[in-house]
């Protein structure tokens, strides 16, 4: 009777060990998938950072171009004053 109990205990321990190995392989696969996902996110973040940098440079160039051709506030005031003098003379 003790022999049968020990054999059953042996099978239970073998089952638990097998379950632990399966669990370990599962977590190993999950870890590999997580690392792959993190690498893809890092590559995507790098591409987006480059796009953002190019967009900021383009925006700065456009702003500089607008500032170059935008009439300054002083010339607008002088022009308004000239029209005021023309209207006063009439």
Secondary structure as GFF3:
##gff-version 3
##sequence-region A 1 90
A	DSSP	alpha_helix	2	69	.	.	.	ID=ss1
A	DSSP	alpha_helix	73	89	.	.	.	ID=ss2
###
